[in-house]
Amino acid sequence: MSHHHDDGHGHHPKDHSVTVQVNRRDVVLPDDHVTGLQIKEAAKVPTTFKLFDPHGGEVADDKTIHVHAHERFTAISGQDVS
């Protein structure tokens, strides 16, 4: 009995990587459940930046979220730019 089957969407079950956008750049995440810190690290933005989800909500470094392909995140400097 083979355990090598796809999930019906042409994806292999072990490959959960997801491509999202951070500041309009494609970023490949290792899994569809990641923390804010993992997203920042994958996007190579400073960890001091604030990360916002596609709805404008802030994603804390230690918060695990479920991401979907092609979602757009925004990372901005935590400093006040006024």
Contacts in CASP RR format, 6 or more apart in sequence:
PFRMAT RR
TARGET T0000
AUTHOR 0000-0000-0000
METHOD contacts of the structure
MODEL  1
MSHHHDDGHGHHPKDHSVTVQVNRRDVVLPDDHVTGLQIKEAAKVPTTFK
LFDPHGGEVADDKTIHVHAHERFTAISGQDVS
4 12 0 8 1.000
5 13 0 8 1.000
6 12 0 8 1.000
6 13 0 8 1.000
7 13 0 8 1.000
16 30 0 8 1.000
16 31 0 8 1.000
16 32 0 8 1.000
17 28 0 8 1.000
17 29 0 8 1.000
17 30 0 8 1.000
17 31 0 8 1.000
18 28 0 8 1.000
18 29 0 8 1.000
18 31 0 8 1.000
18 32 0 8 1.000
18 67 0 8 1.000
18 68 0 8 1.000
18 69 0 8 1.000
19 26 0 8 1.000
19 27 0 8 1.000
19 28 0 8 1.000
19 29 0 8 1.000
19 69 0 8 1.000
19 70 0 8 1.000
20 26 0 8 1.000
20 27 0 8 1.000
20 29 0 8 1.000
20 39 0 8 1.000
20 67 0 8 1.000
20 68 0 8 1.000
20 69 0 8 1.000
20 70 0 8 1.000
20 71 0 8 1.000
20 72 0 8 1.000
20 73 0 8 1.000
21 27 0 8 1.000
21 70 0 8 1.000
21 71 0 8 1.000
21 72 0 8 1.000
21 73 0 8 1.000
22 39 0 8 1.000
22 40 0 8 1.000
22 42 0 8 1.000
22 43 0 8 1.000
22 45 0 8 1.000
22 51 0 8 1.000
22 72 0 8 1.000
22 73 0 8 1.000
22 74 0 8 1.000
22 75 0 8 1.000
23 43 0 8 1.000
23 45 0 8 1.000
23 73 0 8 1.000
23 74 0 8 1.000
23 75 0 8 1.000
24 72 0 8 1.000
25 43 0 8 1.000
27 39 0 8 1.000
27 42 0 8 1.000
27 43 0 8 1.000
28 42 0 8 1.000
29 38 0 8 1.000
29 39 0 8 1.000
29 42 0 8 1.000
29 67 0 8 1.000
30 38 0 8 1.000
30 42 0 8 1.000
32 66 0 8 1.000
32 67 0 8 1.000
32 68 0 8 1.000
33 64 0 8 1.000
33 65 0 8 1.000
33 66 0 8 1.000
33 67 0 8 1.000
34 42 0 8 1.000
34 64 0 8 1.000
34 65 0 8 1.000
34 67 0 8 1.000
35 61 0 8 1.000
35 62 0 8 1.000
35 63 0 8 1.000
35 64 0 8 1.000
35 65 0 8 1.000
36 51 0 8 1.000
36 59 0 8 1.000
36 60 0 8 1.000
36 61 0 8 1.000
36 62 0 8 1.000
36 63 0 8 1.000
36 65 0 8 1.000
37 47 0 8 1.000
37 61 0 8 1.000
37 62 0 8 1.000
39 51 0 8 1.000
39 59 0 8 1.000
39 67 0 8 1.000
39 73 0 8 1.000
40 46 0 8 1.000
40 47 0 8 1.000
40 49 0 8 1.000
40 51 0 8 1.000
40 61 0 8 1.000
40 75 0 8 1.000
41 47 0 8 1.000
43 73 0 8 1.000
43 75 0 8 1.000
45 51 0 8 1.000
45 75 0 8 1.000
46 77 0 8 1.000
47 61 0 8 1.000
48 77 0 8 1.000
48 78 0 8 1.000
49 75 0 8 1.000
49 76 0 8 1.000
49 77 0 8 1.000
49 78 0 8 1.000
50 58 0 8 1.000
50 75 0 8 1.000
50 76 0 8 1.000
50 77 0 8 1.000
50 78 0 8 1.000
51 58 0 8 1.000
51 59 0 8 1.000
51 73 0 8 1.000
51 74 0 8 1.000
51 75 0 8 1.000
52 58 0 8 1.000
52 59 0 8 1.000
52 73 0 8 1.000
52 74 0 8 1.000
52 75 0 8 1.000
52 76 0 8 1.000
53 59 0 8 1.000
53 65 0 8 1.000
53 71 0 8 1.000
53 73 0 8 1.000
54 71 0 8 1.000
54 72 0 8 1.000
54 73 0 8 1.000
56 74 0 8 1.000
59 65 0 8 1.000
59 73 0 8 1.000
END
